[in-house]
């Protein structure tokens, strides 16, 4: 549903506007990292419940479920309705986000998928689709440029150069910063994201995980992303040449947001399945 909502400047509300954002949101490997972190942190009973829902075979992991909306969903016309759910547009000066489950955006998508996943009357197929959406959109809402004001178009219209190659600011944050980090690990390609996920999970102190799980409200996660977008992307201009200095500034943000998404996804799944036991 493509319609505009009014913005109350005094209240700092978010405006949801029409243009769709043709972006991936971390790219498949980033979503796999988030799914893998979450899997490592899940309660055993939640893992057992998920294994009853997940597909069998190579794709039957939470990591692949988290990547599904990009690796499969975007290639299948049946799931074109998912496209506007990967992001939300916001007033750049907003301080609070109050949209709810009716919002046709990433925030509403998370809440609806969570409700469907924990519905004991839903079919296995419906719950699998809900799990794929939930795992993916929790990742997307932690990508700063997926909560961005419409004039900025999430950086999709801002051409920049990174490491000498032309790209867009959005593609840079979606995947190119992470791809450079994974290449630096020097492993075979398929093992890089798993090793990176393990390193992020293992290096996060338990007390930090508790703080990140203090709220499971996706509005708070969206507000965090908007603040980070203002700090790290709004000042980047068309044609900017970005290299090591920008990478050193931005990559720690990418790593933290991927980790936060994984930690919070695990907590959200544990809470969801605890509610139906």
N, C-alpha and C positions, 0 to 999 in steps of 0.2 A: 504494500500500500504506500503510494508515493504522495505524500501531502506534507504541507508545512504546518508547524505549530508555532504559536506566538511565543515570543520571548519577553519575559518580564525582567528588565534590567535590574530593577531594585531587588528582586528576589534571586537574581543570579541563576535563572532557569536555563535549561539547555533547549536549543531549537533543533528540531529534527527536520531536515530539508530534503528536497527531492533528489539531487544527483546521486547516483550510485557510485560507489568507490571501487574501481576495478583493481583490487589489490589482494594479495594473498594473506598477509598477516603472519609474519615470522617465516613464511615459507614452510614446506613440509618438514624439513629437519628441525626447525625451531619448535613446531608443534610436537614432533616426536620427542624432543628433549623435555618439554613440559609434561607429556604423558608418561614418560619414563620416570621422571622425578616423582610424580604423583603415585605411580605404581609402587615405587620403593617405600613410600611412606604410608600406604593404606593399611588399615587394620586387616588381619587375616580373614575375618568374616566378610569384609567388603570385597576383598579379592575373590573369595569363593562365589559371592553373589554376581560379580561382574563376569566371571568365567562362564556362568550359566547364560549370560546375555551375549557375550562377544561371539563373533563368527569363529569358525574353526579354521585351522591352517595358518599360513603365513600372516594373514591380516588380523588374526585373533588376539591382538594385544592392545592395551590401552594406548600405547604410543601410536600405533597405526590408526586406531579410532580417532585420536586427536588430530591426525593429519587428513582424515577421510574427506572432509568438506572441501579440501583443495585437490587431493590426489584423485578422487573419484567424483565428488559432488559437482565440481565445476565443469567436468567433462560430460555430464549427463543432463540433457535438457529437462529431465523430470525434476531436477532439483534446482532449477533456475530461480525458484522462489526464495532460495537461501541467500542470494546475492546481496540484498540490502541489509542482511542481518550481521554482516561481518564488522560493522563500524557504526559510529554515531557522530553526527555533526553537532558542534557546540559553539556557543558564543565564546570567543577567546578570553573574555574577561570573567566568565562564569566561575563561581566559587563553590556552588553546590549543584548537584544533579538530582532531580526529583522525579524523573520519568519512571514509569512502572511497567508491568508485564504487557500492557497493551501497546507499548512502543514497538514499532516495526524497525528495530535496530538491535545492536548487539546486546544491549542491556536487557531489553524485553525477551530476547531469544534465550538468554541464560535462564531467566526465571521460568519461562514456559517449559524449557527442556528439563529443568530440575523437577518441576511438578509432574511432568509426564514420566520421567524415569522412576519416580517413587510411587507411581500409581499401580497398585497390585492388580488392577483390572485390565491394564494395558497389555497388549500382545507382546511377545518377545520381539517381533520385528519393530513395533513402535518404540519399545524401550531401547533397542539397539540404535535406532535412528536418533532418539533423544540423547543417548550416551555420546554418540558421535558429535552431535551438536554441542552438548554441554562441554565436552573436553576441548573442542575446537574454539568455541566462543569465549571460554575463560581465558584461553591464550590470547585471542584477538583483543580483548578489552584491556589487556596488559601491554599491548603495543601502543606506545604513545601516539603515533600518528593514526590510530584507529579511533581516537577521540579527539577530533580536530575541527576547527571551524570551517564552514563551507567555502569561504573565500580562499582559504588555503588549500582546499581540495585534498586534504591529507597529504600534501606534498607530491601528489601525482602529477601536477602540472609544473613542478619546479625542477627544471633540468639542472643537474650539477655534474661535476667530474670527480670521480673517486679513484684514486690510484691511477690517474691518467685516462680512465675510461668514462664515457658519457653514460649517465644513468638518470634516474629521478631521485629526489629526496626520499620518496616513499619506498621505492625499491631498495634503496640503500639501507633503510631501517628494517624493512621486511626480511631481507635475506643477505645482502652483500656484506654487511659488517660481520654477521655470524659466519658466513662462508669463509671469509678471511681467517677468522679465529679457528675454524675447524681445519683449514688447510695448514695452519701453523702447528697443529698437533702431530702432523707427520705420519698418521696412520692410514690404512686403507680406507677408502671413502665410506663404506658401509659401517665401519666401526667408530667413526669419529663422533657422531652425535651421541652414541651410547656412552662413550668415554667422557664426553663433555657433560652429559647428564649426571653421570656418577660423580664427577668431580664437583659439580655444583651442589648436589645433594649432600655429599660427604663433608663439604667445607662450610655448610650452613649450621651454625650452632643451634641446638635445640631451643634455647631461649629466644633466638631470632625467629624460628619457625612459630613459636607460640605467639609472638607479637604480630606476625603477619596473619595468623589465623584468628586474631582477636575480633575481626569483623569478617563476616562472609556476605556482606552487602555489596553487590556489584557496583552500586553507585559510588561507593568509596574507591573502588578500584579504578573506575572511570575518572573520578576527580584526580587521583594520583597521576593517571596517564596525561590528563590535560595539563597539569602543572609541569610534567616532564617535557611535553611537547612545547610549551612556552619557553622553557629553559634552554632546550637543545636544538629546536628546529625552526621556530618562528623567525629568527633573525638570519637564517640562511637564505641568501638571495640567488636568483636565477643566474646560472653560469658560474657559481662558486666552484673553486677548485679545492677539494677536500682531500686530505691525506693522513699522514701519521698522527698529527696533532688532533684532528677530529676523531679519528679512530680511537685514540687513547682516551678521549673524553667520553665518547658514546658507547664503546663496547662494555664498560662496567655497568652502564645503565641497562643495556640489552641483557647481560648476564643476570643482573638482579631481577629484572622483570620476568624473564623466563623462569627463574627459580621461584619467585613469588607466585606465579601462575600455577606451577606444579604443586607447591605447598598448599595453596588454597584449594586447588582442584581436589586434592586428597581429602582435605577437611570437609569440603562440600559433599563429596561422595560418601565419606564415613557418616556424616550427619544425615544424608538422605536415606541410606540403607538402615541406619539405626532407627529412623522414624517408622519403618515398615516392618521391623522385626517384632 
